[in-house]
Amino acid sequence: MNLTNFLNQMDAITVLYSASQLASFVHDIGRILPEDQREDFLRRLKAIGEGTSNIDETKELALNEMQKHVRNNLKIIDSQEVMIEGILNEEYDDWYDDCSEEFYYEDNSGISGMLEEACDFVHTCMDMGKYKEGFEVGNQMFAMEILCINEYCDQDFSLADMTYYGLLHRDLKQVGLDTAYCAYHAKTLKKRPEALYGLIVNEGKGEITLESIMQHGDEALPDFQKFLPLWITYLGEKMGRDADRLMSEAVGLLNDVSLAVKYAEEYVTVHPGLYLDTLENKKYADVSDLISIGIKAMDIMPKKYMMRSRIALKTAEYIVEANAKQSLLESCYFAAYESDTSAVNYIRALLNGYGTEKKREELRKVFTELTGHKSGDTYSVFERDRLRSEREENNPNGNMILLLRFLDGQFAQVLKEGLNKSEALGWSGTFMKQGIALYLLYIYEGQWTGKGITAMTGIVKAAMNFSEEAYLKGTCNHADKSGNALFYDLLLKWKSMVQMESEVRNAAIKKIADLLEKRVEGIMDANRRNYYGECAAYIAALGEVQESAGESGAKQRLMTSYKDKYFRRNAFRAELKNYGWLG
């Protein structure tokens, strides 16, 4: 229950009781209050009767003097007349990825003391109602860049850096809340959103929320119901993680599903996560309404947003719960795959209504039109901020596209284009390892009991990002099979729908045998002992596949041949034994 909902319900209840009943309730709260909270409780209780009193003139004069002193100190820090010194840590060794810091820092200019005084000043201003002064100082602190010099280069420290390196011993969340509380009171209604947002972004740790500001001071925030829609409108034009979480919180504080849907629709391209927030809150809407909301979201949300996939699967859960039309469920599974083109979403859609050739063509069209980025692609700062956000876009990498083509039955083409490395080394990050595992797993007949084929199962599941939880999203079901059982059942169903021709099977086995021979030789020549176990797993799996095709004793013969070729490699021989060699 969020704070506005709680306060509304509390206010509705308290008007029903007499003064004596409320006094009894307050007494009972005091009786169970922890000792460390009693003085503050009494102070707040006395303040109710005292009302707003004039600030003592002496205290105000002292505060004015303190303000001049603090502002002068901050001016000195901002002008970079003083600095933090970075000293090289002689015990640091970056060759071994040392967890200690390369530099340690000293404050020989008294910057920490200046900032301590400024933090105290902001808190005093909040207590005395000097909100304008408190906000100006607090805002300046969070926005400032503190000069730090070392023997390599100069850099700028933030308040968060000062606390991280042990130069400033303050809870920045509390300082931020003091400043935010002052900002709310100091600024006019129209200027309040910009002031609060700028402060929260500069705070940098993502710990300040609107609800925490509401709970911070001694009094309720004035004009809050007028401020909330202005806050939402302001955030509607902002992107980034702070804007996303603050927008989600703000719309939630409305406690009104119709308004939540209105804002979700209005800001669907900037804050698509608002629709998911609405769907995940069943308190204010019934299942049929939630289904309608989800379908509307899928219709108007850009298909490139992966958030649309999550919304589709959440909507599917409600469709299953309501026992609604199967066609609606199928459209949700397709939308989930369309906006997050992954192997798991492909399999779910394929096995739930998209198994006909016409429907499979629709699935094929989705990944065919996507241009996958390479596994090693890098991103700009802006792009990295967009990734893993509400606006993350559907862009499967090249390996996933090859995997989807394999699932689509393009076995001959994937064999040629995916297993195409001529070098024995440099397979990491390519399709080679998962591709070999995919072919071996498909061609293998029988239960996955062999150690080699079990290892291939793990490789394929990792390549597909498969988990029981991920696959069952949108079904309202719970995994009733553990381990590889569900995965095994799904792949059997898929194999029955997608046939591999015998010529391709034979070509795949021959190519894999040649690749493994070259791979093992390269690993041995380069003395890559950490890859011995991986090589043994593939060798064992290939032997198990050959045995499942009717070649009796193929696994032991194959593993023995590798043992004989590399008989001096005791560690390799031990790995072969781990995967079933009986020699």
N, C-alpha and C positions, 0 to 999 in steps of 0.2 A: 504494500500500500504506500503510494507516494505521499509527500507531506501535505499537498493541497487537499487531497482526498481525505487524509486523516483529520486535518484541521476543520474541514467542512462538516464532517461527521461529528467531531467533538463539539463544535459550536451548536449544532442542531440538538445535541443531547443536553448541554449545560443549561440552555434556556428553559428546560423542563423542570429544573430543580430550584429549591429555595436557597437563600443565603446560608442558612444553618446546615443544609445538606452539603453544600459546596465547601463550607468551612470544615466539616467533618472529613470530607474527601481530601482536602489539603493537609489536614492533620495526619491522615493515614499515610499520605505520600511522605511527609516528614518523618514518620515513625520508621519507615523502611529505607530511608535515604542513607547511602554510605557516608561515613564520617568525612571523607575528603570533599564532599559536595555540599556539606551543611552550611558553611559560611556563605558561599555564593547564593544558596537558596534563600537564606535570611536577608542578604543584601537586596536581592530582587524582590522579595516580599515587602520590605520596607519601602522600596522605591515606588511601589504602586500607590501608597498613600502620600508620599512626598511630592509626586509629580515632577515636573521639570523645574528645577531650581536654578537660580542664577549662579554662574560659575564664580568662585571666589576670585576677586580682583588680583590678589597676589599670585594665585596659580596661573591666571591668564597672562600676567606679565612675565612670569617664569617660562610659560609655554612659548610666548613670543620670542624671548631671548634664545630659547632652545631651538626654535625654528630657524632663526638667523644663523646660529652655529651649525646646525645640521645642513642647511642649504649651502652654506659656504664650503663645508666638507665635501658635499656631493659635487659641487662645482669644481673643486680641486681634483677629485677622482675622474670626473668627466673630461677635464682638460688634459688628463694623463700626465700631470706633473709628478704624480706618485705612481708606483707600480709594484706588481708582484714579481718576484724573481724565481725563475725555474732553474734548478740545479741538477745536473746530470747525475743519475743514480749509477754509480760505478759497478754495482752488483747486477745491474740489469743486463740480460743477454737475449736479444731478439732472435738469435739463431735457434734457440730452443723454445721459442714461443713462451717466454717468461711471463708469468701471470702478474708479476710486480710491475710498478709504474716505471717508465723510462726516466721520468723526472720527478723530483719532489720539490715542493714550493715553499718559499719563505716570504713572510710579509714584514719587511723591515721599514715600511713607510707608515704603518698604523692604519692601513685601509680597513682591516677587520674591525678595529675599534670604532672607526667612523660609521661603518655599516651597522654595528650593534646599536649605536646611539640612534641612528635613523630608524631602525626597527622599533626601538622603544618609543620613539617619538610618534610613529604611526599608531601604535597601540594606545598611547595616551590621548591622541587626538580622537580616536574612536570613542574612548571612555568619556571624554569631555564634550563630545558633540562638535568638535572642530573638524568637520568632515572634509571641507575643501583643502585645508592644510595637510591633513593626513593623506588624502588621495594624491596630491601633487608630489609629496615626498615618496610615497610608496610606489607610485607609477614611475617616477624617475629611477628609483632603484632597480626595478624589474626590467627597465628598458636599457639601462646603462651597459657600456662595454668597458671593462676594467683592463688596463694594459698589463700584460704579462710578458716579460722578456726572458729569453734563454739564449744559449750560445749558438743556436741554429737560426732562430727567427723569432719575431714578435707575434703574439697572438692576443685575442681578446677573451677575457673571462666574463661569464655571467654570474649572477647571484648563485645559481645552481652549481656552477663550477666551484665557486668559493666554498660552498658547503661540502661538495663531493671530495675536495682535497683537504678538508679539515681546517680550512682557514676561517670559516664562519660557522659558529655553533648556534644555529637557529633552525627552528622548524619553519621552513619556507611556506608550507601550506597555511600555517597560522598567520604569518605575515601577509600572505596573499589574501586571506580571508579578511583580515583587518582592513587592507587596502580596498578590497572589493566592496566591503560594507560602507566604507567612506565614500567610494565612488558612487554607489547607488544613491546615497543621500545628498551628495554634493552636486550631482548633475541634474539638469532638467529632464523631464520625462523623455523628450525626443533625443537628447544627447546621451542618455544613459546607456543604451545598447552598445554604441561605439566605444564608450569608455570601458565598460565591463569586458567586452570582447578583446580589446587590445591588451588589457591587463592579463586576462586569462591566457592568451596566447603567449605573452612574454613570460608568464610564470613557468611555462615550459614542461611541467611534469604531468599535466593533465589531471590534477587532483581537485581542482576547484569546480564545483557545480553550483547551479542556481539554488538548489535545495540546501546545500551547505552554507551558502550566504544567508538564506532565510533563517537558518538555525543559529547563526553566529552571534548576532547582537542580542541586546536585552529586549528589543521591541520588534514587532512585526514590520516587514518592509512596507512603507506607505505606497499606495496606488499600485499594488502588485497586479491586480486584475486588469488594470489599464496597461501596465508595462508588458505583461506576458505576450499579447499579440504583436506588440511592437518588436519585442525580442525575437519572436519567431520570424517576422517579416525581415528583420535585419539578417538573421542567420540564413534565411532562404537564399541569399546571394553569396554566401561564403562556402568555400570548400576546404577540406582538410579534416584531420581527425578530431580536432577540438570542435570545429563547427558541427561535425556529424554527431558527436556525443551530446553536445549541448542542445542541438535541435531535437534529438530523440527524447532527451529529458524534458524539454520545454513542451513539446506536443503531448507527452505523457501527463504532465501536470494539468492539462486541460480537463482530463477525466471525461472526455466527450468523444465518442467514437465518430459521430458525424463530422465534428470539426477535425478530428484526426485524419479522416478520409479526405476531407476538403484540402487540407494542407499537403497530404501525401500526393494527391493529384496535381496540385499547383506546383509542387517542387519535385516532381518525379525525375527530372533529369539531373538535378543537383543533389537531392537527398533521397534516392530510391529506397533506402533502408526504412523510411517511414512506413511504407506499406507492410514490410515484414513485422515491424513493431506492432502495427495494428492487428495483424493476423495472429500474432503470438499472445495477444491479450484477449482471452475469451470472456472476461468479466462483463463487458459492455455490449456484446453482440451474440446472437445465436449462430449456430453452425451454418444455416442457409445464408445468412447475411455475410458471414465470413467467406463462404464460397463465392458469392457475387463480388465481394471486394477483391478476392484473389484473381478471379477471371478478368476483372476490369484492369487490375494492375498488369497482368500479362499482356493485355491488349495495347495499353498505352505506353508501357515502359520500353525504352530502346532495347532491342534484342541483344545488343552487344554487351549489356551489363550482366555480369555473372549473378548479381543480386536477383535478377529475374528467375534464375534457376532455383534459388532457395525459396522464393515466393511460390513458384510452381509446385515444389514438393510439399510445402506447408499446405497449400490449397488442396493438393491430392489427399493429404491426411484427412481433411474435413470431408472430402467427397467420399472416401472410404467409410468414415464414421457415419455419414448420412445415408449410406447405401445409395448414392446417386448414380446417374447414368455412367456406364462403362466408357462411353465415348468421351465424357468429360475427363475421366481419369487418364485415358490414353493421351489426350491433348496436353495434360499437365506433364506427363512423362516426356512427351516430345519437346515441350517448351523447356523443361529442365535440361535436356540434352542440347537443344538449340542454343541456349545461352551459356552453357558450361559443357563444351564438347569434350567429354571425357569418356574413357572406356566404361566406367561404372554406369554412367547415365545412358550410354549406348546400349549396354546389355539389358538394363532395366526396361528401356523403351522397346527393344527388339522382342523381348520375351513377354511383353504385356501389350500386345496389339499391333506391333509393327513388324511382324514376321513374314507377311506376304511380300512378294516381289515388288509390288507397287509401293508398299509402305517402306520397304528396305531402300528403295530408290530415293525416298524423301530423306532417310537417314544419311544416305551416301552423299546426297547433294549438299548437306550441311557441311561436312568436313572437306568436301571437294572444293567448296568456295572459300574456305579459310586458308590463309597463308600462314603456316606455322613458323614461329621464330626459332632460331637455332638454340640448342641447349646452352651455349655459352654466351648468349646475347647479354649485353649490359644495357643499363637504362640511365637516363639523365636523372638529376635530383627530382625534377617534377614528376617524371614517370614513376620513380620509385615511391613517391608519396601517393600516387594514384593507385599503385598496386596494393593489394590487400585492404583496400578501402571499399566503401559502398559503391564506388564507381569503377571498380576493377573490371577490366574488359576481357571478354572471352578470346583468348589467343593461345590455343594449344601449341606446344612446341613441335618440332619436326618429328621427334620420336613418337609422340602421341598420335600424330597423323598417320605414321606408318603402322602403329598398333591398331588404329581404327580401320585402316585398309585391310589389315590381316583379319580382323573380326568380320569385315565385310566379305571376306572370301577371295581377296586379291592375292592369293598365295604365291603364284608364280612371279608376279611383279614385285612383291615385297621381298621375295627371296633374292631377286636380282638387285633391287635398289637399296634394300635395307642391310643385307649381309654382304656389303661391298668393300670392306676394308681389306686392302692387300697387305698391310703391315701387320706384324704379329703383336705389336704393342700399340698403345694409344687408343684402346677400346673404351675407356671410361668416358661416360657422357654421350656415347654414340648408341645406335640401336643394336649393336652387335650382340651384347650379352643377353638382353631381353629377347631379341629376335631368335637366337638359338634356343633359348628356353621355351619360347612360344611354339616353335616347330616341334621340339621334342615332346612337349606336353600334349600337343594335338595328336601327334602320330602314335604316342603310347596308348596301348590298349590294356584296360584293366584298372583295378584299384591302385591308388597312389601309395603303395606301401614301401617301395624301394627307396633307399636313402638318396639316390641320385635324383629320381623324379620328384621326391619330396622337396629337395633343394630347388629344383626348377619351379615348383609351385610357388615357393617363397619369392623367387625372382620375378615371376609373372605378376603375382599379387602386388609386389612393390611397384612394378612398372605401371600397373593399372590404378595404383592408389586404392586398392580394394580393401574394404573391411565390411563385416556384416552390418555394422551400424550405418555406414555410408550407403550400402545397397538398399537397406530396408527403409530409408527415408522416403516419406510419401506413401507408406503402406499401412501405417498404424500397427505393424507387426513387430514382434520381438524375435530375435534369433533363437530358434529352437534346436539349432545344430551348432556345435562348437568346432573350433579349429578350421580345417579345410573342407568340412562336410558340405556347407552351403555353396562354397566356391566350386566344389566338385560337381554338385547337382546342376548348377547354372551352366558350367562348361559342357556338361553332357547334353543339356537341352540345346545349347548353342551349336555343338557339333552335329546334332541331328538335323539342324536347319542349314548348315553351311558345310558343304562337302569339299574335301580336298582330293583331287584326282591322283591316281596311283603313280603317274609319271612324276608329278610334283613331289609326292612323298619320297620316291626313290632319289630324285635329284636333291631334295633337302637333306636326306641322310648322308649322301655322298659328300655334299658341300660342307656339311657340319663336320664330318669326319676329317676332311682336309683342313678345314679352318682350325679345328682343335689341335691337330698335329703341328701345324705351323705356330699356333698360339703357345703351346707347351714348349716347343723348341725355343721360341723367343723369350719366354719367361725364364727358362733355364740359362740361356746364354747371358741374360741380364742379371741373373742371380736375384730375382724378385721372389724371395721366399714367402712373402706375405700373400702371394697369389697361388701358392701350391694347393691350398684347400679348395679354392675356386676351380682350378683346373681339374682336380680329382672329382669334384661334384659333376662337372660336365661330362667327363669321361665315363663315370658311373651311370649317368642318365642315358648317354648314348648306348651303352651296353644293355641297359634295361629296356630301351626302346627296341633294340635289335632282338632281344629275347622275346618281347611281347609280340613281335612279328613272326616268331617261330624258329629263330636261330638259337637252339639249345646251347647253353654255356657261353653265350656271346659276351656277357659282362665280364666273366672271369678271364676269358681269353684276351679281351681288349685291355683290361687293367694290368694283366700280367705282361703284355707286350710293352706297355709304358714303363712298368717296373724294370723290365730287362733293359730297355733303352737307357734309362737313367738310374742304373743300379747303385751308383755312388751317392745318390741323393736320399739320405736316410729320412729327412723330414718329409720329402715327397712320398716316400714309401709309407710313412706313418699316416699321411693324409689319405692315401689310397685305401689303407685298412679302415680308416674312419668311415669311408663310403662303401664298404662291403667287400673289399678284396680279401680273399681267404688265404693268400700265400704265406 
